[in-house]
């Protein structure tokens, strides 16, 4: 059964020291090259977008096991280690300002990988849509600040992105793999690894929100002017109240304790003029952010009874579990297999012996901690 989900990590400030980052680049390059050589680029993509494998990999190359830098620094090391021409794998984007360069970096791969312009445009769209989904369709209060789009020469792709909830001091990692994505807007994440579950998360990617997605699209295509009586200043019920199953309301009652801005209404009017044929197209429109997606979803529920999901799309897990049984007992078979795979890759990798010894030492310490 395909796993879905995210990873939560505490925010740590500062940068990785140069000596550590240089070692991470060497180690990650050696392990990546071996996987690509022995198993192919598709297998490398599968592993790097699996939250459990990614977490173990990050620990092995030397970064803090529970830091938000597990994502950002590891991706940065891999981006520097992988040569698109040599390895047939490219990583676009990164943290902060680097994430905004993702579309241009993807377009530069057209000649490197001899990919058709139409396919490049599809990659750019998928990159943007994956960020839109995790920032707007999964409303968990984590603001994206890191986005990496990984592409293979065979046109497979993956996403590793991270959101920040600064007031709580946590970051959350989202990972995607193209071969596992049936629909970009329905449970698209690869793997589950999370140690915090949020309450009242509007999850438009849940299959239980499918009808609400369809009706949201219909509401826009049927002229959003009809929605003003539900989204106007007369609204008296808050979003939190409306998420309660016990709330009963007459059909004429406004549901939101807010007004959409003039700019927000113009976005809905522009969507009406475009007449999007799919929910993906609707949410991908410029200006279609969390507030409007949420408003359409709740009106869909109010008028047509199309319930939306309020379940945080995560599963309690952290790497391979906890030795104290929290959040669940360690699955030793899975854990030992991950260790064996990484250890084998390290031993065979063409990297300096001192780096091999360093990585093996970390793997042994991980095994001892979980034993």
Buried (B, 14 or more C-beta within 10 A) or exposed (E): EEBBBBBBBBBBEEEBEEEBBEBBBBBBBBBBBBBBEEEBBBEBBBBBBBBBBBBBBBBBBBBBBBBBBBBBBBBBBBBBBBEBEEBBBBBBBBBEEBBEEBBEBBBBBBEBBEBEEEBBBBBBBBBBBBBBBBBBBBBBBBEBBBBBBBBBBBBBBBBBBBBBBEEBEBBBBBBBBBEBBEEBBBBBBBBBBBBBBBEBBBBBBBEBBBBBBBBBBEBBBEEBEEBBEBBEEEBEBEBEEBBEEEEEEEEEBBBBBBBBEEEBBEBBBBBBEEEBEBBBBBBBBEEBBBBBBBBBBBBBBBBBEBBBBBBBBBBBBBBBBBEEEEBEEBBEEEBBEBBEBBBEBBEBBEBEEEBBEBBBEBBEEBBEEBE
